Amino acid sequence: MNRSLFSIILLSFFFELQAQENLPNGFGIGEKEKMPLYMQSFKNNSSTSITTPPTSPVRTMAEWEESQAIVITWTSYTAVLRQIVNYAQDECKVIIICSDSNQVKTNLTNNSIPIKNIAFLKTSYNTVWGRDYGGNSVYTNEVDSLNIVDWIYNRPRPYDDASPVAVANYLNVPIYQTTTAPYDLVHTGGNYMSDGFGTAFSSKLILDENDSDATYSITPKNESMIDSIMKMFMGIKRYIKMETLPYDEIHHIDMHMKLLNEETLLMGEYPSGVADGPQIEANLQYILSNYNSMFGTAYKIKRIVMPPDDNGKYPDNNGDYRTYTNSLIVNKTVLVPVYEEKYDTTALRVYRESMPGYNVVGIDCNDIITALGAIHCITHEIGVNDPLLISHQPLTDSYDTAASYTVNAYINHRSGIASATIYYTTDTTKGFQTVNMVLIDSVNHTWAGTIPATNLSGKIFYYIYALSNSGKEQVRPITANQGGAWKFNISGITSIKENESVIAERIFPNPANAITCIEITGKSALNGSIKLLDTMGKELQVIHTGEISSGTNHYFIDASKLASGVYFVKFNYENASKIEKLMVR
């Protein structure tokens, strides 16, 4: 940043901060009182960066997209930083902000950490908390040019706040800053995550820090104004904000939740009634009741323990705020904070089951967590310059062994897509077969292909490969070649269990194209339900629920309102169920 004389004097006033060690993720002693004066410097700011919104629509990358680098700051908690460097440099470049590169190299080599994919960036800094003050990767027109967007850091740490400019200059990437009215915005990276397609999550800290009562606003903003800035600079069209947590001092959502992919939320879980557990659950239910994933379906929820500290205490009893959600996804590796083996084992298993194929690595964070942060808090990913973006909602289990299985995917690259292919198999030890995909919607970049019917019950494994016109290649899942292919079960059409009260079920006419009768004949009355499902098992219609009388009963559906194809009618009785196929012409 280029600052006025007032700003330079102010930076000198704050210079003492750079010499302090182990400043916490929250406010250090006396910092909160300095915030109003610090914010005054931005009113007279003359930045060399761009302080107006991008002229083209933008899209913020998701953490699971391809990264060219991660950025860390070499200061406190070097034992954690060393392990991050060790594993991350196998996936991408590690940019280390530091004051003395030789000192860092010595530290790494003395601890048997190789130096093979590291860049050293000498620039001023205050603290280790790079997630919060680091710049965010956004792309113009979804997959075109990479840009960095930098907010005003919500701490009076001017060197930290200026470091994204140094990173952007090193990468030769344009940087946009929300530092000048009317686009000024105070925000922090730990309180932000995006699905890569215009939805973002934060706690209501974002509102508190920018409203008229905030002690460190430049120009006060209501929620609508904040949303507008986030849309213009970040491409966020749907901004979901949750209540802050009573015992999380910093109110950063990465301390208790994480997006694993476009439709899966990893949520921290306390024992019933403990610490922030009730508010986390209330926030989750708020999300599930009001929002669906980008695919239009309900979010999938994975739970992961929020463990007590080594004295058995939780944050509501002055225990450390231990969390497993404060992890980093860096290409095909996931770095997870760990604390105590009896809890770590389960947490790492949750990650491995939820993210198949990823190299899930635990890093001891007992020291750093006392300062209210862990791995995610001290790292920041930088997207590649040339992304080939693939997004697909994995197929769900099917009852049909006779029908083929359609795979739709968003596939986009700035040069266009030359070809897309589905790789599939029923046995990964025998290799994969291929089927070509075709572009079915050029506006929405939608490609489709069909996995042939198997005629057998079992599992189908598959992944998507795409090649751009410029020669860029990509697979999704990104871990497809190391055991991370998607999979779904083929159950076949079988009776799970017959109910002795039911004599027979019958559907006629079948195939159908108009009013269709579903007949149940039973010996005695019983309770049950009849539901219409698609081939993936998704419920389309509840035909009947409640009592089914003895004798012969008739229920009806109008097949003329259904698209041609295969459907299933599922009969649920007391302690039994059965599935029958329905063909619609």
C-alpha positions as MATLAB code, in Angstrom:
seq = 'MNRSLFSIILLSFFFELQAQENLPNGFGIGEKEKMPLYMQSFKNNSSTSITTPPTSPVRTMAEWEESQAIVITWTSYTAVLRQIVNYAQDECKVIIICSDSNQVKTNLTNNSIPIKNIAFLKTSYNTVWGRDYGGNSVYTNEVDSLNIVDWIYNRPRPYDDASPVAVANYLNVPIYQTTTAPYDLVHTGGNYMSDGFGTAFSSKLILDENDSDATYSITPKNESMIDSIMKMFMGIKRYIKMETLPYDEIHHIDMHMKLLNEETLLMGEYPSGVADGPQIEANLQYILSNYNSMFGTAYKIKRIVMPPDDNGKYPDNNGDYRTYTNSLIVNKTVLVPVYEEKYDTTALRVYRESMPGYNVVGIDCNDIITALGAIHCITHEIGVNDPLLISHQPLTDSYDTAASYTVNAYINHRSGIASATIYYTTDTTKGFQTVNMVLIDSVNHTWAGTIPATNLSGKIFYYIYALSNSGKEQVRPITANQGGAWKFNISGITSIKENESVIAERIFPNPANAITCIEITGKSALNGSIKLLDTMGKELQVIHTGEISSGTNHYFIDASKLASGVYFVKFNYENASKIEKLMVR';
ca = [
       0.000    0.000    0.000;
       1.079    3.579   -0.633;
       0.120    5.531    2.464;
      -0.203    9.240    3.247;
       2.085   10.955    5.782;
      -0.501   10.243    8.473;
      -0.431    6.572    7.555;
       3.370    6.419    7.666;
       3.397    7.961   11.115;
       0.740    5.487   12.151;
       2.782    2.564   10.852;
       5.683    3.749   12.970;
       3.343    3.878   15.953;
       2.466    0.242   15.362;
       5.987   -0.918   14.513;
       6.396   -2.460   17.959;
       3.919   -5.160   16.908;
       6.360   -6.745   14.500;
       8.771   -7.538   17.296;
       6.146   -9.277   19.428;
       6.110  -13.060   19.444;
       3.066  -15.304   19.499;
       0.388  -12.667   19.009;
      -2.887  -14.592   19.231;
      -5.437  -15.065   16.483;
      -7.695  -12.837   18.559;
      -6.779   -9.381   19.816;
      -3.492   -9.068   21.676;
      -3.155   -6.901   24.756;
      -4.099   -3.330   23.872;
      -4.874   -4.083   20.230;
      -8.624   -3.576   20.374;
      -8.151   -0.070   21.697;
      -5.900    0.735   18.737;
      -8.379   -0.379   16.094;
     -10.267    2.957   15.688;
      -7.027    4.859   15.093;
      -5.754    2.141   12.776;
      -8.928    2.324   10.694;
      -8.506    6.082   10.311;
      -5.436    5.425    8.157;
      -7.606    3.891    5.443;
      -9.651    7.063    5.068;
      -6.551    8.774    3.691;
      -5.234    5.741    1.868;
      -3.921    6.126   -1.680;
      -3.354    2.570   -2.799;
      -1.364    1.459   -5.822;
      -3.714   -1.541   -6.006;
      -7.139   -1.562   -7.619;
      -9.811   -0.370   -5.184;
     -12.807   -0.617   -7.501;
     -14.566   -3.900   -8.341;
     -13.445   -6.073  -11.262;
     -15.163   -5.055  -14.490;
     -15.939   -8.691  -15.403;
     -17.972  -11.154  -13.303;
     -15.783  -13.094  -10.879;
     -15.847  -16.451   -9.111;
     -14.053  -17.244   -5.860;
     -12.243  -20.572   -5.958;
     -13.081  -23.328   -3.480;
     -10.346  -24.777   -1.294;
     -10.537  -28.188   -2.995;
      -9.756  -26.740   -6.425;
      -6.282  -26.972   -7.910;
      -3.705  -24.747   -6.145;
      -0.378  -23.523   -7.481;
       0.871  -22.487   -4.031;
       0.124  -21.990   -0.381;
       1.392  -18.995    1.597;
       2.676  -19.125    5.175;
       4.487  -16.578    7.357;
       7.603  -17.813    9.153;
       7.467  -16.417   12.662;
       5.961  -18.222   15.666;
       4.954  -21.927   15.939;
       7.749  -23.082   13.647;
       7.253  -26.747   14.619;
       3.817  -26.630   12.988;
       5.082  -24.602   10.035;
       7.835  -27.145    9.366;
       5.332  -29.977    9.037;
       3.087  -27.910    6.773;
       6.074  -27.205    4.521;
       7.116  -30.854    4.559;
       3.799  -32.169    3.234;
       2.519  -29.212    1.211;
       5.598  -28.906   -1.020;
       4.754  -32.323   -2.451;
       1.510  -30.806   -3.758;
       2.443  -27.274   -4.782;
       4.885  -24.444   -4.193;
       5.140  -23.143   -0.621;
       5.641  -19.373   -0.477;
       7.232  -18.460    2.853;
       6.993  -14.834    3.969;
      10.045  -14.234    6.115;
      12.717  -11.743    7.161;
      15.684  -14.096    6.688;
      15.478  -16.968    4.202;
      18.763  -18.468    5.366;
      17.427  -18.758    8.884;
      14.354  -20.589    7.566;
      16.454  -22.922    5.402;
      18.635  -23.782    8.376;
      15.629  -24.507   10.532;
      14.161  -26.806    7.886;
      17.341  -28.707    7.063;
      18.258  -29.127   10.749;
      14.883  -30.835   11.168;
      15.301  -33.071    8.106;
      12.755  -31.156    6.014;
      13.816  -31.099    2.329;
      13.788  -27.830    0.392;
      12.465  -28.766   -3.022;
       9.438  -26.620   -3.855;
       9.775  -23.498   -1.742;
       9.960  -19.781   -2.518;
      11.085  -17.200    0.032;
       9.398  -13.798    0.018;
      11.114  -11.161    2.112;
       8.525   -8.658    3.300;
       7.373   -7.223    6.612;
       4.841   -9.034    8.760;
       3.358   -8.973   12.245;
       1.985  -12.453   12.893;
       1.610  -16.019   11.693;
      -2.154  -15.821   11.016;
      -2.003  -15.745    7.220;
      -5.482  -17.138    6.637;
      -7.015  -14.038    8.139;
      -4.965  -11.372    6.386;
      -4.087  -13.266    3.185;
      -5.584  -12.467   -0.205;
      -8.308  -14.560   -1.826;
      -8.071  -16.206   -5.252;
     -10.829  -15.215   -7.685;
     -11.239  -15.797  -11.407;
     -12.831  -13.478  -13.945;
     -15.569  -15.118  -16.002;
     -15.384  -18.288  -13.877;
     -12.113  -19.680  -15.308;
     -10.255  -16.814  -16.968;
      -7.605  -14.652  -15.314;
      -6.531  -15.190  -11.705;
      -6.835  -12.174   -9.400;
      -6.274  -11.607   -5.689;
      -8.905   -9.866   -3.556;
      -7.779   -8.417   -0.234;
     -10.012   -7.096    2.551;
      -9.101   -4.840    5.455;
      -7.731   -7.120    8.189;
      -9.733   -6.933   11.413;
      -6.622   -6.479   13.553;
      -4.349   -3.394   13.879;
      -1.437   -5.166   12.215;
      -0.380   -3.030    9.245;
       2.445   -5.253    7.981;
       0.175   -8.307    7.893;
      -2.468   -6.239    6.152;
       0.002   -5.152    3.464;
       1.477   -8.603    2.767;
      -1.126   -9.674    0.128;
       0.258   -6.943   -2.139;
       3.729   -8.444   -1.848;
       2.345  -11.916   -2.667;
       0.361  -10.599   -5.652;
       3.422   -8.739   -6.969;
       5.554  -11.866   -6.588;
       3.005  -13.874   -8.580;
       2.462  -11.016  -11.070;
      -1.271  -11.186  -10.404;
      -3.628   -8.163  -10.194;
      -4.838   -7.360   -6.697;
      -8.159   -5.742   -5.789;
      -8.534   -4.218   -2.329;
     -11.683   -3.311   -0.393;
      -9.930   -0.441    1.342;
     -11.598    2.642   -0.113;
     -15.156    3.931    0.290;
     -17.731    2.994   -0.816;
     -16.216   -0.489   -1.179;
     -14.319   -0.591    2.117;
     -14.901   -3.863    3.956;
     -13.398   -5.322    7.117;
     -13.228   -9.119    6.963;
     -11.113  -12.078    7.995;
     -10.274  -15.286    6.135;
     -10.993  -17.633    9.025;
     -14.582  -16.442    8.959;
     -15.140  -17.208    5.299;
     -15.447  -20.234    3.046;
     -16.916  -20.668   -0.433;
     -18.253  -23.542   -2.515;
     -16.624  -22.151   -5.670;
     -19.978  -21.420   -7.307;
     -21.236  -18.259   -5.631;
     -22.251  -19.473   -2.156;
     -20.261  -18.434    0.896;
     -20.546  -18.945    4.654;
     -19.556  -16.680    7.541;
     -20.588  -15.967   11.088;
     -22.378  -12.701   11.780;
     -19.043  -11.268   12.843;
     -18.949   -9.850    9.301;
     -22.046   -7.793   10.158;
     -20.794   -6.744   13.577;
     -17.460   -5.500   12.252;
     -18.972   -3.326    9.547;
     -22.152   -1.920   11.106;
     -22.742    1.543   12.538;
     -21.796    0.456   16.066;
     -18.490   -1.159   15.091;
     -15.514    0.676   16.552;
     -13.441   -0.035   13.470;
     -15.653    0.670   10.496;
     -14.538    3.194    7.910;
     -18.026    3.751    6.537;
     -20.800    1.765    8.290;
     -22.605   -0.813    6.173;
     -25.758   -2.849    6.535;
     -26.067   -6.465    5.401;
     -27.312   -5.564    1.944;
     -24.308   -3.308    1.328;
     -21.912   -6.009    2.540;
     -23.552   -8.563    0.267;
     -23.216   -6.180   -2.668;
     -19.475   -5.702   -2.095;
     -18.956   -9.458   -1.763;
     -20.812  -10.041   -5.009;
     -18.861   -7.405   -6.938;
     -15.404   -8.359   -5.655;
     -15.836  -12.073   -4.882;
     -18.741  -13.245   -7.042;
     -20.750  -14.281   -3.970;
     -24.418  -14.418   -4.916;
     -25.689  -16.203   -1.815;
     -24.057  -15.243    1.464;
     -25.122  -17.458    4.376;
     -24.430  -15.950    7.798;
     -24.796  -17.786   11.096;
     -25.000  -16.696   14.706;
     -21.654  -16.293   16.469;
     -20.743  -18.905   19.078;
     -20.698  -18.059   22.803;
     -17.325  -19.640   23.591;
     -15.430  -19.003   20.355;
     -13.653  -15.753   21.171;
     -12.767  -14.949   17.562;
     -16.066  -16.085   15.914;
     -14.333  -17.674   12.926;
     -16.320  -20.463   11.309;
     -13.219  -22.473   10.411;
     -12.979  -23.332   14.101;
     -16.107  -25.518   13.939;
     -17.058  -26.242   10.311;
     -15.555  -26.899    6.891;
     -16.802  -27.355    3.351;
     -15.384  -30.635    2.002;
     -16.976  -30.260   -1.448;
     -19.916  -28.507   -3.107;
     -22.523  -30.359   -1.035;
     -20.820  -31.649    2.129;
     -20.428  -29.771    5.421;
     -18.079  -31.104    8.089;
     -19.476  -29.937   11.437;
     -17.759  -29.991   14.807;
     -19.745  -31.786   17.482;
     -19.570  -31.439   21.261;
     -21.247  -33.749   23.768;
     -24.900  -32.800   24.279;
     -25.286  -29.397   25.914;
     -21.546  -28.721   26.136;
     -19.814  -25.461   25.186;
     -20.797  -24.248   21.692;
     -22.569  -27.488   20.788;
     -26.139  -26.133   21.087;
     -25.423  -23.057   18.938;
     -23.512  -25.072   16.331;
     -26.498  -27.412   16.032;
     -28.934  -24.491   15.828;
     -26.838  -22.920   13.074;
     -26.733  -26.203   11.190;
     -30.488  -26.638   11.371;
     -30.883  -23.066   10.141;
     -28.779  -23.900    7.084;
     -30.607  -27.154    6.377;
     -34.018  -25.520    6.756;
     -33.288  -22.565    4.488;
     -30.637  -23.532    1.957;
     -29.790  -26.345   -0.418;
     -26.455  -27.096   -2.001;
     -25.588  -25.687   -5.432;
     -27.117  -28.861   -6.899;
     -30.530  -28.010   -5.433;
     -30.401  -30.891   -2.953;
     -29.949  -30.889    0.806;
     -26.439  -30.511    2.167;
     -24.774  -33.712    3.313;
     -23.549  -33.512    6.888;
     -20.463  -35.168    8.349;
     -19.871  -34.909   12.092;
     -16.478  -34.707   13.755;
     -15.702  -34.519   17.457;
     -14.624  -31.280   19.169;
     -12.281  -32.822   21.753;
     -11.568  -31.596   25.292;
      -8.082  -30.443   26.244;
      -5.629  -32.727   28.032;
      -7.279  -31.837   31.353;
     -10.657  -33.003   30.053;
     -11.976  -29.427   29.888;
     -14.043  -27.813   27.135;
     -14.148  -24.087   26.264;
     -17.129  -23.480   28.569;
     -14.847  -24.547   31.448;
     -11.761  -22.625   30.307;
     -10.486  -25.499   28.200;
      -8.627  -25.026   24.923;
     -10.747  -24.629   21.778;
      -9.512  -27.836   20.178;
     -10.892  -28.403   16.706;
     -10.361  -30.799   13.810;
     -12.193  -28.676   11.238;
      -9.304  -26.175   11.098;
      -7.619  -28.207    8.374;
      -6.146  -27.370    4.964;
      -7.023  -29.058    1.661;
      -4.038  -28.627   -0.654;
      -4.594  -30.497   -3.913;
      -4.487  -34.229   -3.008;
      -3.444  -33.807    0.639;
      -5.421  -32.790    3.719;
      -3.472  -31.448    6.704;
      -5.458  -31.968    9.907;
      -4.667  -30.632   13.411;
      -4.228  -33.405   15.993;
      -3.966  -33.315   19.786;
      -4.461  -36.649   21.525;
      -4.446  -40.112   19.971;
      -7.693  -41.380   21.505;
      -9.575  -38.578   19.731;
      -7.274  -38.154   16.726;
      -7.795  -41.704   15.457;
     -11.518  -41.193   15.029;
     -11.144  -37.712   13.541;
      -8.639  -38.838   10.914;
     -10.915  -41.748   10.022;
     -13.787  -39.303    9.430;
     -11.619  -37.362    6.987;
     -10.425  -40.495    5.171;
     -13.946  -41.869    4.825;
     -15.330  -38.503    3.725;
     -12.474  -37.728    1.302;
     -11.362  -41.027   -0.269;
      -8.012  -41.039   -2.010;
      -6.650  -37.981   -0.204;
      -3.425  -38.204    1.766;
      -4.770  -37.276    5.204;
      -1.957  -36.169    7.523;
      -2.167  -35.190   11.184;
      -0.005  -32.344   12.534;
       0.378  -31.750   16.277;
      -1.309  -28.447   17.162;
      -1.341  -28.577   20.958;
       0.900  -25.532   21.181;
      -0.748  -23.267   18.629;
      -4.373  -24.028   19.594;
      -3.865  -22.115   22.854;
      -3.610  -18.992   20.669;
      -7.032  -19.720   19.109;
      -5.957  -21.190   15.807;
      -4.498  -24.201   14.012;
      -3.505  -25.224   10.467;
      -6.171  -23.432    8.417;
      -5.526  -20.233   10.356;
      -1.862  -20.030    9.291;
      -2.092  -21.041    5.632;
      -3.674  -19.616    2.514;
      -4.028  -21.298   -0.867;
      -3.412  -19.609   -4.229;
      -5.287  -20.974   -7.221;
      -3.594  -21.998  -10.468;
      -3.353  -19.495  -13.308;
      -5.024  -21.871  -15.743;
      -7.870  -23.760  -14.039;
      -9.832  -26.512  -15.729;
     -12.929  -26.650  -13.587;
     -15.040  -29.793  -13.223;
     -18.041  -29.995  -10.905;
     -20.334  -32.986  -10.607;
     -22.898  -34.220   -8.127;
     -21.994  -37.877   -7.553;
     -24.602  -40.451   -8.497;
     -26.535  -42.031   -5.661;
     -27.390  -45.682   -5.174;
     -29.722  -47.233   -7.729;
     -32.182  -50.126   -7.702;
     -31.930  -50.720  -11.427;
     -29.477  -53.169  -12.992;
     -31.058  -52.886  -16.439;
     -30.910  -49.126  -17.063;
     -27.856  -47.020  -17.910;
     -26.646  -44.252  -15.582;
     -26.402  -40.672  -16.824;
     -23.502  -38.519  -15.600;
     -23.851  -34.727  -15.925;
     -21.022  -32.343  -15.129;
     -20.050  -28.687  -15.364;
     -16.738  -28.573  -17.283;
     -15.106  -25.299  -18.244;
     -11.765  -23.877  -19.380;
     -10.925  -20.510  -20.883;
      -9.783  -22.117  -24.143;
     -12.839  -24.388  -24.345;
     -13.106  -28.135  -23.797;
     -11.803  -30.437  -26.511;
     -13.131  -33.657  -24.968;
     -14.520  -35.153  -21.778;
     -14.556  -38.790  -20.767;
     -16.123  -40.945  -18.070;
     -13.899  -43.702  -16.694;
     -15.906  -46.450  -14.990;
     -15.525  -49.968  -13.626;
     -17.136  -52.492  -11.314;
     -13.701  -53.698  -10.176;
     -10.856  -51.207   -9.757;
      -8.274  -54.012   -9.829;
      -9.230  -54.716  -13.442;
      -8.899  -51.147  -14.709;
     -11.449  -48.712  -16.105;
     -13.508  -48.613  -19.273;
     -14.335  -45.309  -20.973;
     -17.329  -43.581  -22.487;
     -17.282  -40.182  -24.181;
     -19.239  -37.227  -22.849;
     -20.974  -34.677  -25.087;
     -21.685  -30.980  -24.596;
     -25.433  -30.672  -24.004;
     -25.589  -27.043  -22.796;
     -22.941  -24.628  -24.058;
     -24.247  -21.708  -22.004;
     -23.962  -23.567  -18.703;
     -20.965  -25.658  -19.792;
     -22.818  -28.900  -19.109;
     -21.485  -32.198  -20.426;
     -23.194  -35.577  -20.214;
     -22.324  -39.214  -20.711;
     -23.875  -42.565  -19.907;
     -22.414  -45.456  -17.939;
     -23.879  -48.646  -19.439;
     -26.092  -50.965  -17.395;
     -24.203  -53.662  -15.517;
     -26.959  -56.295  -15.227;
     -25.427  -57.110  -11.851;
     -25.788  -55.871   -8.314;
     -22.655  -54.335   -6.775;
     -20.647  -51.107   -6.967;
     -19.780  -48.866   -9.882;
     -16.654  -46.698   -9.564;
     -16.179  -43.745  -11.906;
     -14.441  -40.431  -12.478;
     -14.379  -37.675  -15.101;
     -11.432  -36.680  -17.268;
     -11.380  -33.502  -19.385;
      -8.977  -32.059  -21.940;
      -9.035  -28.385  -22.913;
      -8.393  -27.032  -26.396;
      -5.061  -25.694  -25.135;
      -3.987  -29.106  -23.828;
      -4.742  -28.669  -20.118;
      -5.885  -31.915  -18.451;
      -7.875  -32.489  -15.277;
      -9.691  -35.271  -13.450;
     -12.415  -35.071  -10.861;
     -12.279  -36.215   -8.123;
      -8.773  -34.802   -8.059;
      -7.729  -38.011   -6.250;
      -9.295  -40.315   -8.871;
      -5.949  -41.901   -9.748;
      -5.109  -42.707   -6.140;
      -8.278  -44.487   -5.059;
     -10.626  -41.527   -4.876;
     -13.099  -42.359   -7.649;
     -16.779  -41.794   -6.937;
     -18.860  -44.904   -6.351;
     -22.493  -45.888   -6.050;
     -24.262  -49.135   -5.265;
     -26.537  -51.093   -7.592;
     -28.978  -52.964   -5.384;
     -31.091  -54.746   -7.982;
     -34.849  -55.298   -7.763;
     -35.354  -57.609   -4.828;
     -37.858  -57.998   -2.061;
     -36.203  -57.030    1.207;
     -38.694  -59.002    3.258;
     -42.214  -60.197    2.612;
     -44.962  -59.267    5.028;
     -47.151  -62.229    5.914;
     -50.271  -60.056    5.884;
     -49.758  -59.094    2.216;
     -50.799  -61.580   -0.440;
     -49.726  -59.666   -3.543;
     -48.850  -56.324   -5.084;
     -49.653  -55.510   -8.696;
     -49.091  -52.473  -10.971;
     -51.173  -52.121  -14.143;
     -50.977  -51.187  -16.918;
     -47.210  -51.590  -16.921;
     -45.685  -50.113  -19.111;
     -47.916  -47.109  -18.444;
     -48.643  -43.739  -20.022;
     -51.831  -42.569  -18.245;
     -53.731  -43.426  -15.063;
     -51.977  -46.389  -13.473;
     -53.368  -48.621  -10.749;
     -51.347  -49.972   -7.842;
     -53.102  -52.898   -6.226;
     -52.375  -54.426   -2.813;
     -54.228  -57.489   -1.544;
     -53.817  -58.423    2.090;
     -55.134  -60.851    4.695;
     -55.537  -58.205    7.373;
     -55.221  -54.451    7.857;
     -51.777  -52.963    8.417;
     -49.983  -49.627    8.277;
     -47.662  -48.793    5.434;
     -46.708  -46.453    2.643;
     -46.334  -46.514   -1.134;
     -43.756  -44.242   -2.756;
     -42.626  -43.545   -6.297;
     -38.839  -43.429   -6.773;
     -36.530  -42.662   -9.666;
     -33.693  -45.002  -10.649;
     -31.335  -43.338   -8.180;
     -33.720  -43.995   -5.311;
     -34.856  -40.373   -4.992;
     -38.406  -40.037   -3.717;
     -40.662  -38.418   -6.321;
     -44.116  -38.915   -4.866;
     -45.839  -40.348   -1.789;
     -48.722  -42.296   -3.255;
     -50.203  -43.438    0.057;
     -49.293  -43.468    3.711;
     -51.326  -44.805    6.607;
     -53.641  -47.785    7.006;
     -53.979  -50.388    4.255;
     -57.247  -52.255    4.708;
     -57.654  -56.012    4.503;
     -58.749  -57.363    1.135;
     -57.945  -55.592   -2.126;
     -56.889  -51.920   -2.160;
     -56.339  -49.671   -5.160;
     -54.150  -46.577   -5.381;
     -53.464  -44.474   -8.468;
     -50.836  -42.323  -10.148;
     -50.983  -40.375  -13.395;
     -48.102  -41.643  -15.526;
     -48.811  -39.032  -18.213;
     -47.134  -36.490  -15.917;
     -43.918  -38.514  -15.787;
     -41.104  -38.493  -18.314;
     -40.563  -41.729  -20.197;
     -38.243  -44.151  -18.473;
     -37.786  -46.504  -15.542;
     -39.305  -45.861  -12.107;
     -39.786  -47.910   -8.965;
     -42.714  -48.268   -6.605;
     -41.560  -48.978   -3.074;
     -43.950  -50.636   -0.638;
     -43.104  -50.100    3.036;
     -45.006  -52.215    5.508;
     -44.611  -52.944    9.187;
     -41.075  -54.401    9.426;
     -40.945  -55.177    5.698;
     -40.566  -53.561    2.300;
     -40.649  -54.449   -1.380;
     -39.756  -52.750   -4.668;
     -41.445  -53.187   -8.057;
     -40.405  -51.682  -11.393;
     -42.706  -49.325  -13.330;
     -42.042  -48.512  -16.997;
     -43.423  -45.236  -18.376;
     -43.692  -44.818  -22.145;
];
